[in-house]
């Protein structure tokens, strides 16, 4: 769900939506846990979240539809987790609204897929390319070439590069936060 919530919006807006829905519909964490810690709701609970609650969280109709379709296919997706990385990537992308970007983000979170490289991101090719070459321009194709020596661990290598802090200076943010709840 977090990967779907992050589609086409700012990170801050996605985190707001996740926090709202998790606090409202998530379960209290079992065992000793920090106060307020919640675990994600099951697919059955996600299906029961009313449309107005998703709207209040800032989740538009297309992302809400992708979430509901993923919930419908949840049992099949759990079976797919036992297959190879390319197979589970393909299965995820059969769900309308789930493309390579969302599938990679899902597998990074759920299976710890070390080679599930996020493709189609607006910022990652520039950030990784800049850290490795000093050039601000970057494409997914260039990033794949740069990360080829790390095959099998490309996602982890990209994360370590980003955590290393050698990133291009940020430019002024131009897009407003995509909060749709007041509409």
N, C-alpha and C positions, 0 to 999 in steps of 0.2 A: 504494500500500500504506500509506503513512503516514496518509492520510486515513481509511482503513478502521480502522487501528489506533487512531485517536483517537476513534472513536465511543463515546459513552456512558461514558467513563472520564476520570480526571484526566489532565492534560497530562503530569505526572511518570510516571504508569504507562504512558502511550503511548510516551513517549521511552525508558523502560526496555525495553519490548517491541521497539521499532525497533532500539535499540542492540544488544540481545542477538541478534536475527535477522540484522542487518547484519554484525556481527562474526563470526558463525558461518557465514553463507552468502553474504555479499557478496564481491565480487572486489576484489583490490588495485587501487587506482587506477592507470591507466596514466600513463606519463610522470613528470615531476618533480612530486611531491606530498608534502604533509606526512606524516610517519611515522604509520602507522595509518589513513590515509584509505581508506575503502572506497566502492565504488559498489554500487548496488542490484543484487540478482540478477535474472536474466531471469525471464520468466513460467515457463519450463520448470523452472528451479531452484526457484522458489517452490512449484510443484506437487509437488516431490520432498521438501519439508521435512516430516519426520515429525510426526505429531500431538503426540507427547510433547514435541517441541522447541517447538512453538507454545505448548503448555501451560506449559512452563518459562518461556517469555517472558511469560506472563500473557495470552495471547490466548485468549478464550473461543470456544466452538464456533460461535456465530453470526458473529462477525467472521472466524474462520478460513474458514467457508463462503463468506462474501462475497469473501474474497481468492482462494479457489480458483475461484469462478465468474468473477471478473474475469480471472484467468489464462487461463481457457478461452476467453474472448472477446477476449483481448489483440489478435489480428490485426485484428479488426473495429473495435476501439477506436482502433487506430493509423490506420486508414482514416478514421474519423470526425473525427480531428484536423484534417483538411483542410477540414472543412465549417464552417458558421457556429456561433457560440457557442450559440444556442438548440438547434440540431440535435445538437451533441455533448453538451449537458446532457441532452437527452431520451434519447439513446442510452445514456449512462452509467446513467441511472435505470431502464432496462429490466432491468438486472442486479439480481436479488433481493438485498437487503441494502445497496444503494446508493441513497440518497435525495438530496434537494437539497443537504443539508449536505455530504455526502461528495463529490458531484459537483462542487460549487463548489470545495471544498478541493483536489480533484484537478486541476481546470483552472487554479487559481491557481498550483499548483506546476509543472505540466507544460507549460502553454502560456503562462504569464504573463498569463492572462486578466484584464485590468484592470477589467472590469465584472462578473465572476463573484462576486456578493455572497453571502456565506454566510448562508443563512436557516435558522432552526430552532435557532440556538445559544442557550444559556441566558444567557450573559453579554454578548455583543456588543450587543444592543439597548440594554441598560442603560448600558453604557460609552459608546457613541456618543451616545445620547440625553442622558446626563449632560454630556458634553463640549460638546454643541451647545446644550443648553437649561438645564442645571443641575438637571434633574428626574431623580430616581433611577428612576422607573418608565419602562419602555420596552418596546415590542413591535416585531416585525419590520415591521409596517405603518407605525408611526411612523418607524422608521429609513429605510424606503424613501422616505417623504415628505421627511425631512430631507436625504437624500442625492440627491434628484431633481436639484438643480442640477449635480451631478457625473456625470450620465448618461454612460455610456461609460467612466468612470473610478471608479465607485463603490467597488470593492474597494480601489483605491489610496487613495482619499480616506479610507475607513474605517481602513486601516492607518496612514496619516499621523496621523489623529486619535488612534488608540491610542498611537502612538509619541510624540505630543505630551505625554503624561503627565497630562492633566487627566481623571483617573478618580475615581469615587467611592471613599471609604475602604472597604477590604476588611473584610468581616466574618469572624468565626472560621470556619475550615474545619470542616465537620461530617461530610463523607463520608470514610470511611477509603480509603486507597489500595487499588485493586482488584488486588492481587497474588493470583492464583489458583494459582501454582506450588506453594506449600506444601500445598495441599489434596489 
